Amino acid sequence: MRVAPVGGTAVQDYVALAEIELCGELIIAASAAGEERLSLESIDQVLRVRETPDGGGAASGAQ
């Protein structure tokens, strides 16, 4: 991760920003679930994980 120099322009790390966004969405989904735990399927849906043709899970990335 790069840090912007003092007085310079901000440098954005797009991967980190996407991860932060997904974590926020997961926190919101967990809060909405109340006292219940999220199922693995619910977590995969929030994190936008899709099945690959070989049957394994693969992250589709932030959209």
Distance bins in CASP14 RR format, pairs under 12 A and 6 or more apart:
PFRMAT RR
TARGET T0000
AUTHOR 0000-0000-0000
RMODE 2
METHOD distances of the structure
MODEL  1
1 11 0 0 0 0 1 0 0 0 0 0 0
1 12 0 0 0 0 0 1 0 0 0 0 0
1 13 1 0 1 0 0 0 0 0 0 0 0
1 14 0 0 0 0 0 1 0 0 0 0 0
1 15 0 0 0 0 1 0 0 0 0 0 0
1 16 1 0 0 1 0 0 0 0 0 0 0
1 17 0 0 0 0 0 1 0 0 0 0 0
1 19 0 0 0 0 0 1 0 0 0 0 0
2 8 0 0 0 0 0 1 0 0 0 0 0
2 9 0 0 0 0 0 1 0 0 0 0 0
2 10 0 0 0 0 0 1 0 0 0 0 0
2 11 1 0 1 0 0 0 0 0 0 0 0
2 12 0 0 0 0 1 0 0 0 0 0 0
2 13 1 0 0 1 0 0 0 0 0 0 0
2 14 0 0 0 0 0 1 0 0 0 0 0
2 15 0 0 0 0 0 1 0 0 0 0 0
2 16 0 0 0 0 0 1 0 0 0 0 0
3 10 0 0 0 0 1 0 0 0 0 0 0
3 11 1 0 0 1 0 0 0 0 0 0 0
3 12 0 0 0 0 0 1 0 0 0 0 0
3 13 0 0 0 0 0 1 0 0 0 0 0
4 10 1 0 1 0 0 0 0 0 0 0 0
4 11 1 0 1 0 0 0 0 0 0 0 0
4 12 0 0 0 0 1 0 0 0 0 0 0
4 13 0 0 0 0 0 1 0 0 0 0 0
5 11 0 0 0 0 1 0 0 0 0 0 0
10 17 0 0 0 0 0 1 0 0 0 0 0
11 17 0 0 0 0 0 1 0 0 0 0 0
12 18 0 0 0 0 0 1 0 0 0 0 0
12 20 0 0 0 0 0 1 0 0 0 0 0
13 19 0 0 0 0 1 0 0 0 0 0 0
13 20 0 0 0 0 1 0 0 0 0 0 0
14 20 0 0 0 0 0 1 0 0 0 0 0
14 21 0 0 0 0 0 1 0 0 0 0 0
14 61 0 0 0 0 0 1 0 0 0 0 0
14 62 0 0 0 0 1 0 0 0 0 0 0
15 21 0 0 0 0 0 1 0 0 0 0 0
15 22 0 0 0 0 0 1 0 0 0 0 0
15 59 0 0 0 0 0 1 0 0 0 0 0
15 61 0 0 0 0 1 0 0 0 0 0 0
15 62 0 0 0 0 1 0 0 0 0 0 0
16 22 0 0 0 0 0 1 0 0 0 0 0
16 23 0 0 0 0 0 1 0 0 0 0 0
16 62 0 0 0 0 0 1 0 0 0 0 0
17 23 0 0 0 0 0 1 0 0 0 0 0
17 24 0 0 0 0 0 1 0 0 0 0 0
17 62 0 0 0 0 1 0 0 0 0 0 0
18 24 0 0 0 0 0 1 0 0 0 0 0
18 25 0 0 0 0 0 1 0 0 0 0 0
18 47 0 0 0 0 0 1 0 0 0 0 0
18 48 0 0 0 0 0 1 0 0 0 0 0
18 59 0 0 0 0 0 1 0 0 0 0 0
18 60 0 0 0 0 0 1 0 0 0 0 0
18 61 1 0 0 1 0 0 0 0 0 0 0
18 62 1 1 0 0 0 0 0 0 0 0 0
18 63 0 0 0 0 1 0 0 0 0 0 0
19 25 0 0 0 0 0 1 0 0 0 0 0
19 26 0 0 0 0 0 1 0 0 0 0 0
19 47 0 0 0 0 0 1 0 0 0 0 0
19 59 0 0 0 0 0 1 0 0 0 0 0
19 61 0 0 0 0 1 0 0 0 0 0 0
19 62 0 0 0 0 1 0 0 0 0 0 0
20 26 0 0 0 0 0 1 0 0 0 0 0
20 27 0 0 0 0 0 1 0 0 0 0 0
20 62 0 0 0 0 1 0 0 0 0 0 0
21 27 0 0 0 0 0 1 0 0 0 0 0
21 28 0 0 0 0 0 1 0 0 0 0 0
21 46 0 0 0 0 0 1 0 0 0 0 0
21 47 0 0 0 0 0 1 0 0 0 0 0
21 48 0 0 0 0 0 1 0 0 0 0 0
21 61 0 0 0 0 0 1 0 0 0 0 0
21 62 1 0 0 1 0 0 0 0 0 0 0
21 63 0 0 0 0 1 0 0 0 0 0 0
22 28 0 0 0 0 0 1 0 0 0 0 0
22 29 0 0 0 0 0 1 0 0 0 0 0
22 43 0 0 0 0 0 1 0 0 0 0 0
22 44 0 0 0 0 0 1 0 0 0 0 0
22 45 0 0 0 0 0 1 0 0 0 0 0
22 46 1 0 0 1 0 0 0 0 0 0 0
22 47 1 0 1 0 0 0 0 0 0 0 0
22 48 1 0 0 1 0 0 0 0 0 0 0
22 49 0 0 0 0 0 1 0 0 0 0 0
22 59 0 0 0 0 1 0 0 0 0 0 0
22 60 0 0 0 0 0 1 0 0 0 0 0
22 61 0 0 0 0 1 0 0 0 0 0 0
22 62 1 0 0 1 0 0 0 0 0 0 0
22 63 0 0 0 0 0 1 0 0 0 0 0
23 29 0 0 0 0 0 1 0 0 0 0 0
23 30 0 0 0 0 0 1 0 0 0 0 0
23 43 0 0 0 0 0 1 0 0 0 0 0
23 46 0 0 0 0 0 1 0 0 0 0 0
23 47 0 0 0 0 1 0 0 0 0 0 0
23 62 0 0 0 0 0 1 0 0 0 0 0
24 30 0 0 0 0 1 0 0 0 0 0 0
24 31 0 0 0 0 1 0 0 0 0 0 0
24 32 0 0 0 0 0 1 0 0 0 0 0
24 46 0 0 0 0 1 0 0 0 0 0 0
24 47 0 0 0 0 0 1 0 0 0 0 0
24 62 0 0 0 0 0 1 0 0 0 0 0
25 31 0 0 0 0 0 1 0 0 0 0 0
25 32 0 0 0 0 0 1 0 0 0 0 0
25 38 0 0 0 0 0 1 0 0 0 0 0
25 42 0 0 0 0 0 1 0 0 0 0 0
25 43 0 0 0 0 0 1 0 0 0 0 0
25 45 0 0 0 0 0 1 0 0 0 0 0
25 46 1 0 1 0 0 0 0 0 0 0 0
25 47 1 0 0 1 0 0 0 0 0 0 0
25 48 0 0 0 0 1 0 0 0 0 0 0
25 62 0 0 0 0 1 0 0 0 0 0 0
25 63 0 0 0 0 0 1 0 0 0 0 0
26 32 0 0 0 0 0 1 0 0 0 0 0
26 33 0 0 0 0 0 1 0 0 0 0 0
26 38 0 0 0 0 1 0 0 0 0 0 0
26 42 0 0 0 0 1 0 0 0 0 0 0
26 43 1 0 0 1 0 0 0 0 0 0 0
26 44 0 0 0 0 0 1 0 0 0 0 0
26 45 0 0 0 0 0 1 0 0 0 0 0
26 46 1 0 1 0 0 0 0 0 0 0 0
26 47 1 0 0 1 0 0 0 0 0 0 0
26 48 0 0 0 0 0 1 0 0 0 0 0
26 49 0 0 0 0 0 1 0 0 0 0 0
27 33 0 0 0 0 0 1 0 0 0 0 0
27 38 0 0 0 0 0 1 0 0 0 0 0
27 43 0 0 0 0 0 1 0 0 0 0 0
27 46 0 0 0 0 1 0 0 0 0 0 0
27 47 0 0 0 0 0 1 0 0 0 0 0
28 34 0 0 0 0 0 1 0 0 0 0 0
28 38 0 0 0 0 0 1 0 0 0 0 0
28 46 0 0 0 0 1 0 0 0 0 0 0
29 36 0 0 0 0 0 1 0 0 0 0 0
29 37 0 0 0 0 0 1 0 0 0 0 0
29 38 1 0 0 1 0 0 0 0 0 0 0
29 39 0 0 0 0 0 1 0 0 0 0 0
29 41 0 0 0 0 0 1 0 0 0 0 0
29 42 1 0 0 1 0 0 0 0 0 0 0
29 43 1 0 0 1 0 0 0 0 0 0 0
29 44 0 0 0 0 0 1 0 0 0 0 0
29 45 0 0 0 0 1 0 0 0 0 0 0
29 46 1 0 1 0 0 0 0 0 0 0 0
29 47 0 0 0 0 1 0 0 0 0 0 0
29 48 0 0 0 0 0 1 0 0 0 0 0
30 36 0 0 0 0 1 0 0 0 0 0 0
30 37 0 0 0 0 1 0 0 0 0 0 0
30 38 1 0 1 0 0 0 0 0 0 0 0
30 39 0 0 0 0 0 1 0 0 0 0 0
30 42 0 0 0 0 1 0 0 0 0 0 0
30 43 0 0 0 0 1 0 0 0 0 0 0
30 46 0 0 0 0 1 0 0 0 0 0 0
30 47 0 0 0 0 0 1 0 0 0 0 0
31 38 0 0 0 0 0 1 0 0 0 0 0
31 46 0 0 0 0 0 1 0 0 0 0 0
32 38 0 0 0 0 1 0 0 0 0 0 0
32 42 0 0 0 0 0 1 0 0 0 0 0
32 46 0 0 0 0 0 1 0 0 0 0 0
33 39 0 0 0 0 1 0 0 0 0 0 0
33 42 1 0 0 1 0 0 0 0 0 0 0
33 43 0 0 0 0 0 1 0 0 0 0 0
33 46 0 0 0 0 0 1 0 0 0 0 0
36 42 0 0 0 0 1 0 0 0 0 0 0
37 43 0 0 0 0 1 0 0 0 0 0 0
38 44 0 0 0 0 1 0 0 0 0 0 0
38 45 0 0 0 0 1 0 0 0 0 0 0
38 46 1 0 0 1 0 0 0 0 0 0 0
38 47 0 0 0 0 0 1 0 0 0 0 0
39 45 0 0 0 0 1 0 0 0 0 0 0
39 46 0 0 0 0 0 1 0 0 0 0 0
40 46 0 0 0 0 0 1 0 0 0 0 0
40 47 0 0 0 0 0 1 0 0 0 0 0
40 49 0 0 0 0 1 0 0 0 0 0 0
40 57 0 0 0 0 0 1 0 0 0 0 0
41 47 0 0 0 0 0 1 0 0 0 0 0
41 49 0 0 0 0 1 0 0 0 0 0 0
41 50 0 0 0 0 0 1 0 0 0 0 0
41 51 0 0 0 0 0 1 0 0 0 0 0
41 57 0 0 0 0 0 1 0 0 0 0 0
42 49 0 0 0 0 0 1 0 0 0 0 0
43 49 0 0 0 0 1 0 0 0 0 0 0
43 59 0 0 0 0 0 1 0 0 0 0 0
44 50 0 0 0 0 1 0 0 0 0 0 0
44 51 0 0 0 0 1 0 0 0 0 0 0
44 56 0 0 0 0 0 1 0 0 0 0 0
44 57 1 0 0 1 0 0 0 0 0 0 0
44 58 0 0 0 0 0 1 0 0 0 0 0
44 59 0 0 0 0 1 0 0 0 0 0 0
44 60 0 0 0 0 0 1 0 0 0 0 0
45 51 0 0 0 0 0 1 0 0 0 0 0
45 60 0 0 0 0 0 1 0 0 0 0 0
46 59 0 0 0 0 0 1 0 0 0 0 0
46 62 0 0 0 0 0 1 0 0 0 0 0
47 57 0 0 0 0 0 1 0 0 0 0 0
47 58 0 0 0 0 0 1 0 0 0 0 0
47 59 1 0 0 1 0 0 0 0 0 0 0
47 60 0 0 0 0 1 0 0 0 0 0 0
47 61 0 0 0 0 1 0 0 0 0 0 0
47 62 0 0 0 0 1 0 0 0 0 0 0
47 63 0 0 0 0 0 1 0 0 0 0 0
48 57 0 0 0 0 0 1 0 0 0 0 0
48 58 0 0 0 0 0 1 0 0 0 0 0
48 59 1 0 0 1 0 0 0 0 0 0 0
48 60 1 0 1 0 0 0 0 0 0 0 0
48 61 1 0 0 1 0 0 0 0 0 0 0
48 62 1 0 0 1 0 0 0 0 0 0 0
48 63 1 0 0 1 0 0 0 0 0 0 0
49 55 0 0 0 0 0 1 0 0 0 0 0
49 56 0 0 0 0 1 0 0 0 0 0 0
49 57 1 0 1 0 0 0 0 0 0 0 0
49 58 1 0 0 1 0 0 0 0 0 0 0
49 59 1 0 1 0 0 0 0 0 0 0 0
49 60 1 0 0 1 0 0 0 0 0 0 0
49 61 0 0 0 0 1 0 0 0 0 0 0
49 62 0 0 0 0 0 1 0 0 0 0 0
50 56 0 0 0 0 1 0 0 0 0 0 0
50 57 1 0 0 1 0 0 0 0 0 0 0
50 58 1 0 0 1 0 0 0 0 0 0 0
50 59 1 0 0 1 0 0 0 0 0 0 0
50 60 1 0 1 0 0 0 0 0 0 0 0
50 61 0 0 0 0 1 0 0 0 0 0 0
50 63 0 0 0 0 0 1 0 0 0 0 0
51 57 1 0 1 0 0 0 0 0 0 0 0
51 58 1 0 0 1 0 0 0 0 0 0 0
51 59 0 0 0 0 0 1 0 0 0 0 0
51 60 0 0 0 0 0 1 0 0 0 0 0
52 58 1 0 1 0 0 0 0 0 0 0 0
52 59 0 0 0 0 0 1 0 0 0 0 0
52 60 0 0 0 0 1 0 0 0 0 0 0
END
